[in-house]
Each structure stands twice: as structure tokens, then as C-alpha cells.
Amino acid sequence: MALLEVEGLVAGYGAITAVKGISLHLDEGEIVTLIGSNGAGKTTTLRAISGLIRPRQGDIRFAGRSLVGLKPHEVVAVGVAHVPEGRGIFGTLTVKENLLLGAHRRRDAGILEDLERVFALFPRLRERLGQVAGTLSGGEQQMLAIGRALMAKPRVLLLDEPSMGLAPFLVDAIFQTIVEIRAAGTPILLVEQNAAAALEIADRGYVLESGTIVLSGTGAELARNDGVRRAYLGEL
């Protein structure tokens, strides 16, 4: 049984159906990426999984339990954390306050230990601990958004466009960190416009077009596919 399963998902906004019956899964130890053009339904899929929108049809199961109908904070509580497009940090709070908010539902004794793990991944956050989050650079804000999600101690991490707006050297650093997070035991469902970078680190991937999955395979298989190379990798 897959850790996270999406089956026959239909979702959208008002009269718009953005996702049209897709099915996908994420196993333990995997990075799975969703690639596609703007409006393909990638962000809508993540928003449906995390409870930000309610599916119109289909099911979403985490460790065998349906997530449909759960509120976003309930989805986090069962083990699925979402880093949204645009980061969504609390700009008027400090770095430390943002990180601790990520753990606000936890009652275990490991919060400080996990804070140290976040600092090991993102040493810059330790240096900025008392700084107001809204004054951080774009790269630092992305580090903070990921770090805050990790403070919830998720079993699955949803990442939406983590490289958006970042300088190339920061993009490399963020993707290296994604690999390290997976290596530490947290599987990742990744939405990313930088298809080349996403496919390079992904175990598997799905290509979305107009709300449907048109292709799937390993990261390497998709990176070799002529259609993917033309449409998303700027080749041929």
C-alpha cells in the first residue's frame, strides 16, 4: 500500500474544474514530481491533498485513511505538511516564532531537537533567528517555509514551486536540501516549474496537461522523453 494515494481526483474553483479525475501515489522514501504548464492542475492537486479545497470527486488516502473532509490543520496533524507556492510565512513574526508555530500542535519532547535538525539543513536560519521574517531574502524565506513545515514532523511533505524567484545558486541549494530531507526519511511530493531540476532528483514523475495526467514514469524516463524535452526542458 502506498503511503499517499490520490484516486480519481476531481477538484476546482467555482465553475472551473482544474483537476479532472487524476490518480497518483507516493511511496515511502520517494520524491515524486508533478510537472506541467501553468494551469495544468498541479497546485490544485496539492491544495486538495492538504485540505485547502474540498475534492468534488475521488479519494485521497494517507496511510490507508481518507483525508477527504479533513480541515487543513487536521491534515497536518495526521502527518502531511504543505509548503505552498509563495511560501506563506508570517512576515511580521521572527524566524524563531515562525518555526515554533510549525510545531504548535505537537505535545512531544522532541521540538528543540527538531529545531536543531532544521538549523543543520538551513544554517542561515540560526543566524537570522531573531530577525523579522518579512525582512529576509527570497531564498531565506523559502528556507523558513520549508523549515516551518518540517517542525510539524510530517510523514509526507508537499512542496509547491520551491525554486520560484530564486537565484540559480540558491535553486541548487534548495534542491540539494530536498534530497537531504528525503534521505532523512520524509518522502516528498514536489510541484516545480523547473522540470529539469525536478526530474533530476525525482524517483518518479507525472506530467499534467489541462487537469489530466498524460504521462508518467521514472524521473530518468521522463527526462529522456521527446515530448517532455520539447515542452518542459527547452530542448529539440
C-alpha positions as CSV (number, residue, x, y, z in Angstrom):
1,M,0.0,0.0,0.0
2,A,1.3,3.4,-1.0
3,L,1.8,6.0,1.8
4,L,-0.2,8.7,-0.1
5,E,-2.8,7.7,-2.7
6,V,-4.9,10.0,-4.9
7,E,-7.6,8.2,-6.8
8,G,-10.0,9.7,-9.4
9,L,-9.5,13.3,-8.0
10,V,-11.7,16.0,-9.4
11,A,-11.2,19.4,-8.0
12,G,-11.5,23.1,-8.9
13,Y,-12.8,26.5,-8.1
14,G,-16.3,27.7,-8.8
15,A,-17.3,26.8,-12.4
16,I,-13.7,25.9,-13.2
17,T,-12.6,22.2,-13.0
18,A,-8.8,22.3,-12.7
19,V,-8.2,18.6,-12.0
20,K,-10.2,16.0,-13.9
21,G,-10.0,12.6,-12.4
22,I,-6.3,12.0,-11.8
23,S,-4.7,9.2,-9.8
24,L,-1.2,9.1,-8.4
25,H,0.7,7.7,-5.4
26,L,3.7,8.4,-3.3
27,D,5.6,5.6,-1.5
28,E,7.9,5.7,1.5
29,G,11.4,7.0,0.6
30,E,10.3,8.6,-2.7
31,I,10.5,12.0,-4.3
32,V,7.6,12.2,-6.8
33,T,7.3,15.3,-9.0
34,L,4.3,16.8,-10.8
35,I,5.3,18.8,-13.9
36,G,3.2,20.7,-16.4
37,S,2.5,24.2,-17.6
38,N,0.7,26.9,-15.6
39,G,-2.9,26.0,-15.2
40,A,-2.3,22.3,-15.6
41,G,-3.7,21.5,-12.1
42,K,-0.5,20.9,-10.1
43,T,-1.2,23.4,-7.4
44,T,-4.8,22.4,-7.2
45,T,-3.8,18.8,-6.6
46,L,-1.6,19.8,-3.6
47,R,-4.3,22.1,-2.2
48,A,-6.8,19.2,-2.4
49,I,-4.5,16.9,-0.6
50,S,-3.8,19.4,2.2
51,G,-7.4,20.2,2.7
52,L,-7.3,23.8,1.4
53,I,-10.0,22.9,-1.1
54,R,-12.5,20.0,-1.0
55,P,-12.5,17.5,-3.8
56,R,-15.6,17.2,-5.9
57,Q,-15.0,13.6,-6.6
58,G,-12.4,10.9,-5.8
59,D,-10.5,10.0,-2.7
60,I,-7.2,11.0,-1.1
61,R,-5.7,8.4,1.4
62,F,-2.8,8.8,3.7
63,A,-1.6,5.5,5.3
64,G,-4.9,4.0,4.4
65,R,-7.0,6.8,5.9
66,S,-9.1,9.1,3.8
67,L,-8.2,12.8,4.1
68,V,-11.4,14.0,2.3
69,G,-13.4,16.3,4.6
70,L,-10.5,17.0,7.0
71,K,-9.6,20.6,7.6
72,P,-6.0,21.8,6.8
73,H,-4.8,21.7,10.4
74,E,-6.3,18.1,10.8
75,V,-4.3,17.0,7.7
76,V,-1.1,18.4,9.3
77,A,-2.0,16.6,12.5
78,V,-2.1,13.2,10.7
79,G,1.3,13.8,9.1
80,V,1.0,15.8,5.8
81,A,2.6,19.2,5.7
82,H,2.3,21.6,2.8
83,V,4.7,24.4,1.8
84,P,2.6,26.5,-0.6
85,E,3.6,28.4,-3.6
86,G,4.7,31.9,-2.4
87,R,6.0,30.5,0.9
88,G,3.2,31.8,3.1
89,I,5.4,32.8,6.0
90,F,4.2,35.2,8.8
91,G,6.1,38.3,7.8
92,T,5.7,40.2,11.0
93,L,6.9,37.4,13.2
94,T,10.5,36.5,13.8
95,V,12.2,33.4,12.3
96,K,12.1,31.6,15.6
97,E,8.4,32.4,16.0
98,N,7.6,31.1,12.5
99,L,9.5,27.9,13.2
100,L,7.8,27.3,16.6
101,L,4.4,27.9,15.0
102,G,5.1,24.9,12.8
103,A,5.2,22.8,15.9
104,H,2.3,24.4,17.7
105,R,0.1,21.2,17.6
106,R,2.9,19.0,18.9
107,R,3.0,17.8,22.6
108,D,6.1,15.6,22.4
109,A,9.5,16.4,23.9
110,G,11.4,16.5,20.6
111,I,10.7,20.0,19.4
112,L,14.1,21.5,20.3
113,E,15.8,18.5,18.8
114,D,13.9,19.0,15.5
115,L,14.7,22.7,15.6
116,E,18.4,21.7,15.6
117,R,17.7,19.5,12.6
118,V,16.2,22.5,10.7
119,F,19.3,24.5,11.6
120,A,21.5,21.7,10.3
121,L,19.6,21.9,7.0
122,F,19.5,25.7,6.9
123,P,22.3,27.2,9.0
124,R,21.3,30.7,7.8
125,L,18.1,30.4,9.8
126,R,20.1,30.1,13.0
127,E,21.9,33.3,12.1
128,R,18.6,35.0,11.5
129,L,16.7,33.6,14.4
130,G,15.6,36.9,15.9
131,Q,15.0,38.7,12.6
132,V,11.6,39.6,11.4
133,A,10.7,37.1,8.7
134,G,9.4,39.7,6.2
135,T,12.9,41.3,6.0
136,L,14.6,38.0,4.9
137,S,15.7,37.5,1.3
138,G,13.6,35.3,-1.0
139,G,15.9,32.4,-0.5
140,E,15.9,32.7,3.2
141,Q,12.1,32.9,3.2
142,Q,11.9,29.7,1.2
143,M,14.3,28.0,3.8
144,L,12.0,29.3,6.5
145,A,8.8,28.0,4.9
146,I,10.3,24.5,4.5
147,G,11.8,24.6,8.0
148,R,8.5,25.6,9.5
149,A,6.8,22.7,7.7
150,L,9.4,20.2,9.0
151,M,8.8,21.4,12.5
152,A,5.4,19.7,12.3
153,K,7.3,16.5,12.0
154,P,5.5,15.3,8.9
155,R,5.5,11.9,7.4
156,V,4.9,13.4,3.9
157,L,6.0,16.9,2.7
158,L,4.2,18.7,-0.2
159,L,6.3,21.3,-1.9
160,D,4.8,23.8,-4.3
161,E,7.3,25.7,-6.5
162,P,10.2,25.8,-4.0
163,S,12.6,27.4,-6.6
164,M,10.3,30.1,-7.8
165,G,12.0,33.5,-7.9
166,L,15.4,32.3,-6.6
167,A,18.8,32.9,-8.0
168,P,20.4,29.9,-9.7
169,F,22.9,29.2,-6.9
170,L,20.0,29.1,-4.4
171,V,18.0,26.8,-6.6
172,D,20.8,24.3,-6.5
173,A,20.9,24.6,-2.7
174,I,17.2,24.1,-2.3
175,F,17.1,21.0,-4.5
176,Q,20.1,19.6,-2.6
177,T,18.2,20.1,0.7
178,I,15.1,18.4,-0.8
179,V,17.3,15.3,-1.4
180,E,18.6,15.5,2.1
181,I,15.1,15.7,3.6
182,R,14.1,12.6,1.7
183,A,17.3,10.8,2.8
184,A,16.3,11.6,6.4
185,G,13.1,9.7,5.9
186,T,10.5,12.2,4.7
187,P,9.0,11.4,1.2
188,I,8.1,14.4,-0.9
189,L,5.5,15.3,-3.5
190,L,7.1,18.1,-5.5
191,V,5.4,20.6,-7.8
192,E,8.1,22.5,-9.8
193,Q,8.3,24.6,-13.0
194,N,12.0,23.9,-13.2
195,A,11.3,20.5,-14.7
196,A,14.9,19.6,-15.5
197,A,15.9,20.1,-11.8
198,A,12.8,18.3,-10.6
199,L,13.3,15.3,-12.8
200,E,17.0,15.0,-11.9
201,I,16.2,14.3,-8.3
202,A,12.8,12.6,-8.6
203,D,12.3,8.9,-8.4
204,R,9.1,9.1,-10.4
205,G,7.0,11.8,-12.0
206,Y,3.7,12.7,-13.6
207,V,3.0,15.1,-16.4
208,L,-0.2,17.1,-16.1
209,E,-1.9,18.8,-19.0
210,S,-5.3,20.6,-18.7
211,G,-6.1,18.8,-15.5
212,T,-5.2,15.2,-16.6
213,I,-2.2,13.0,-16.3
214,V,-0.9,12.4,-19.8
215,L,2.4,10.7,-19.0
216,S,4.2,9.1,-16.0
217,G,7.4,7.2,-15.4
218,T,10.7,7.4,-13.6
219,G,12.4,10.8,-13.5
220,A,15.0,9.5,-15.9
221,E,12.4,8.1,-18.3
222,L,10.5,11.4,-18.4
223,A,13.7,13.4,-18.8
224,R,14.5,11.3,-22.0
225,N,11.0,11.6,-23.4
226,D,11.0,13.7,-26.6
227,G,7.6,15.4,-25.8
228,V,8.7,16.3,-22.3
229,R,12.0,17.6,-23.6
230,R,10.3,19.8,-26.1
231,A,7.5,21.1,-23.8
232,Y,9.3,21.5,-20.5
233,L,13.1,21.2,-20.9
234,G,13.6,23.7,-23.7
235,E,15.2,21.1,-26.0
236,L,14.7,19.9,-29.6
